[in-house]
Amino acid sequence: MIDLASVASGAGGSAVLSSGNVLDVTEGGTTYALQLDPSQNYSGYSFVVTSDGSGGIDVTAVYHPFSVTVSSGQTLTVSSGQTSNAVLVLSGGTLNVLSGGTVSGDYIDSGGIERVSGTDVSGTVSGGTEVVSRTGVASGTTVIGGGSQTDLGKTVGTVLAGGTEVVSSGGTASNTVVSSGGVLVVLSRGLADPTTISSGGTETVSSGGTDLGAHLSGGTLVILRGGTASGTVEVAGTEIVSSGGTASRGVVSGGTEIVSSGGTDLAGSVVGSGIEIVSKGGTALSGTVSSGGSEAIFGSGASATVGAGGTFVVSSGGTAHHLTIQSGGTLAVLGTVLSNVVVSSGGTEIVSSGGVVHGGAGSSGTLDSGTVTVVSGGALDHATVFAGAALNVSSGGTAHDIAVSSGGVLGVAGTTTSNITVSSGGTENISAGGVASGVANSGTNIFSGGTVNVLSGGTAAFVRVFTHGTLNVSSGATVHDLIVSSGGTADVAGRVTSSATVASGGTLIVLSGGVVSGAVVSTGGSETVLGGGTDFGATLHGGRPTCRRAEPPFRRW
């Protein structure tokens, strides 16, 4: 008996002898490797885990003497209706279990062969070979020491500890446990349902093979071309989706899932400390990232939802589209987002250097009620900012085709190049170093209820103010190519350097310290120059000038 006092007792502990007389004791999801005397022969022994009565565990070796020994050159056949217990098959010996026959507690030593067309219960394959045919059922088999099990029928509860199981066409492996050194291979039309893969264990799903509901707790699951794994739960270890392989509806709560070039992950979830990496050429579709999980896209990602605590990274060279960033979620863009991003209230999007987020005609671009920041070297276009959202274009960042409304705020410390629309409670603040540029008819348009504030050190060009729109040009700010249309208002405490037009019904107010050069005031338009304000070279086309405490006076009317 071995007393492991420091290992907390729980339910379902197990002990399996693997090659080299290493005893793998599993308790509470952790496996402990104990080296037994390598010179001893433990044939016929099983190892039982029980509580030691003090919070730890005892591991006890139980000997099961063999009733029958099949030596080299001999064959034992168990026919229908017959039962044989405790059969030892040595090298060169053969055990045939026919349909309707039953064997229990057998031991297939190195070089021995067992063929199961009937039923095998609680056998051990230690270096030998077990073949389960179409009609055969093997349950509770332990495969150790380089032994192999070939499944053409049905296996239940096989433990692979240094051995290999191959699930061939038509075979089904249920509740297989792949321990350290164990290998499970699922071939075409084979099914594993479900599998537990512990640290050091490996499962490979080949073309046409299927794994349902695998539990990965430290080992490796590889899905090859044409293979499929569905409903995998990964708490530790590595899942690799190779070219042509498919993983669907899995949960990565720890460890790493790698989607290789040509591989596909469908509707997966990444949570906790889980990480998903989609390599160049790989694809992730309809996934969810939340609660501490992170996903890095070097290939392609689409239709993803990023929840609270989740991070979705579109890396350099990667592309993504149709993304929803919920409250507490983060989208980091270093690659390219093609279209249709929704940043909900409390969500965050960061467009880093080299990152591009864009849409286009017929594409939603970014719908934003959260916070979006475009940092130096990043670019964003075709965004709608509303419902208390904030889009911040930092110094060195660029944006165009932005619509701001309904409590949304656009902050510009970088550059907007064209087609900015501010309306219905939306606000644009152009701060020091910020530039709102454009060309005629595609600069900044301020509609009813919209406000644009050009702050000290900021610059705006090709600005048009429509009915009930407001432009405020602060001291130290600069504007040129300004049109104030009917019902629009522009208050200038900074400078309008050229091409200011006040159309019929428009109002231009030059505040103290404000300077306007060469305003054109059309019929029905109004310009008011307050004390300390200046207009150089104004032109009237039937418009109405007003000079209050005219110091200095209007010049060159």
Summary of the structure (lengths in Angstrom):
residues: 557
radius of gyration: 36.9
end to end distance: 109.9
largest distance: 122.1
contacts: 2381
relative contact order: 0.04
helix: 1%
strand: 53%
